[in-house]
């Protein structure tokens, strides 16, 4: 997989992070030694470190981390009161 998952957009510089493993949602395979670029709260690139950093700048290394981009944890406890 390369950095073509999402295209770059104009504007502020992206935050680029590089965990040990990226587990994309859906049927995509895991990415080892990959990077993800985030701008304005949105994923703008996902792929191998050289591809993403060439387009979006240096990566912040997250050694030992596994990232699940796009996963939203909806496990919340609603108040248990009668409706």
C-alpha positions, 0 to 999 in steps of 0.5 A: 500500500502506498500514500495514494489512499487520500490526496493532499489538500491545501492549507495547514501542515499535516500532523504525521505519525508513524506507529509500529503497526497501522490497522486500516478499517475494512479489508485492507492489510496491516501496514508495518512501518507506515505513517498517517497524515492528519490535517484539520481532523481528517486523514489525508494520507496513509501508507509507507513512511517515505511516501507520506513524509515526502508529501507531508513532512517529517513523522512523529515516531510512536514506537510500540504503538498500534493505530486503528485510523478511523475507529470511533469508540462508541462504547458509552454508558447511557444514564440508567434512568427511567425514560 
